[in-house]
Amino acid sequence: MGSQTWTPRHASEVPETATALPARAFNPAIALGALLDGRVADGFRTSDSRRN
């Protein structure tokens, strides 16, 4: 939240670029978190009721 406020304030000559920077930083972080969470979730075994 702070970067979304700080960036446009300090880059007033290019506001469109300044507002895109936080999104550019957040999207890879979200993707990396999803990848790592998927790896963790793959490590857990779940019971399959069809195999009893």
ABEGO torsion letter per residue (X at the ends): XAAAAAAAAABAABAAAAAAAAAAAAAAAAAAAAAAAAAAAAABBBBBAAAX
